[in-house]
Structures are given as structure tokens and as C-alpha cells.
Amino acid sequence: MIPQRNGSNKVELTAPSAVVFVEGIDDVHAIQALAERTADCAHEKLIILPAGSRYEIRSAVTGLVGVGSVTKTAGFNEFCRILAIIRDADTDRGGAEQSVRDTLRSAGLSVPDQQMQVKMTQGKCATAFLVIPPDQDRGCIETVLAGSAEQSSRKCAEEYLRCMRADNNSGNLHDKQMVHSIIAASAQPGMRLGESIRAGVWNTDSTTLNEIKQFLRLISQELRGS
């Protein structure tokens, strides 16, 4: 859901919610679109917020929770049932996971032993995190989306990148180019990630998206059980 903000542009929690931090605004719409297409996911109770970038997740989380001189978000204690973080592995999965743990610790929150696990501590909101792709050492949300595309679409995109002499690019850049090449060939070439998911460009039943959908269901279960 789109978060409610007050006049100072700070988020306000007014009902039991799960707060999910992602890196940027494209990630917000992509995760929201996937949540809407995930069975048994209370997507309307997920407040998905952009940190700005992976480097700003810590300040975004501590700003929500209220650390030091920072004022705690209105309604946080009353209504935040679980705080979750979804971020890219980028080029260093281990570093990404450690960064998430350090962020939760610096905010005075519980730290899960591993991803896809809800950590509960008396008197605090539950926490959970997911690093994308869940089973690879490097990558980003585009890596997962590219894997969900039809094989013929991936083949055409690879041929296009070879033609443009961009096939030597590797890692996240290659995955991002793949995804946006496939979007560019769709009926609405200017779509962003969330829009392309809603438009059916990607196979949201693909097994490559299973862990993200499972994580969203996990958060929803915590809401229902609270």
C-alpha cells in the first residue's frame, strides 16, 4: 500500500502493519506488484518504503524507529508488527546480509539468525530480511525478473545485447539491460518494473520468484498472528 504521510512528509502508522524497506522507488512498486499477485499475502497491510539506495537503508530504518535525537514515527510502537528489509545482494551477498544485521542492531531491533526467518523479542516488533536473489552470491531484483521471462524473450534480448556490443557486460548491469530490453519490446516500452509486472511481462508463477513470494507470505502470517 502507499504509506500515509503527515505534513512533514513522515510516515504515519494508523493500523496494524508490516513495514518493508527496499532500496528505491522502482523496488517499491515491483515488490508491491508481486505482493498483489501472491496468494495468502495481506498486501494491503504492507507499507513498502524506499530507503533511497542501499547506502541509506540504515538511516531510513533508524529514522522510522527513532534513535538518539530522531523522533520515533507516529504509531510505530502501537502498530508496527514487523519490520522487514528487502535488498539486493549486488556483488557481495555476505556483505549485504551483514549490512542488514548491522542496520537492525543499530536501530535496537532483534536480528534474525538468517534470512526468511522472523525474529521475535518481547516488547519489540518482529524483524525479518531477504537478500535478492535468495540463492545466489550476487544479483539484484532484475536478476530474478530476467529469470522469470520466457526463454524466447531472454534469447532475443541476449541477441540484441550482442548486436549492440553490450554482451560483454556482466553481473547486475547485464541483468538490468536484459530486463529493460524485454520491457522495451513490450506493448508499453516505457514501463517501469512494477508496471511491467502488472502488465504481465513476467511470469509471476515462475519458480525464480518463489522465495520473494514466500517471504511476503511470511510477513503476512506475522500480521495475522499478532
C-alpha angles and dihedrals in degrees: 000000000000107000122243113242131193127221093283090056092248120138118254122205112211102162137027105294147164113232113210121189119203131172107256144359092267088057090050093058094040094052091042091052091049091048090054088055096047118099116233092015118132091214093166089065096050114101104200114194132187115230091197096245139346088273092059100049094096095052090045093053095044088047091056095045095041115240125187110332093351113111114238115247113265110262095011097125093041101043113018103100096169136007115206134182126207116185141155123265088222107180098326119049094179091051091048093052092047090050090055092049091049090050094053092044093050089052091053093247131133117272118222116227090230142357121280088035127113113221115204126191127177112261096012135086115260119256137208138164142196129197114204126258090031096205104036134080093229139016146089140237089283088059089060094044092049088053090054094055122103113271092241091054092050091049092051091047091051090051090049092051090049090051090051089047090240095117092097089069112102141192122012095352091058092048092050091049090049093052096046092045089056092047090049090058093052128095089264106040095178095062122129123222098274092045091050091052092051090046091057098247090136130050100243090188090063116123089233088073096046097099094050091050091045090052091051090050090049091056091048091052089056089053092051093047096049 
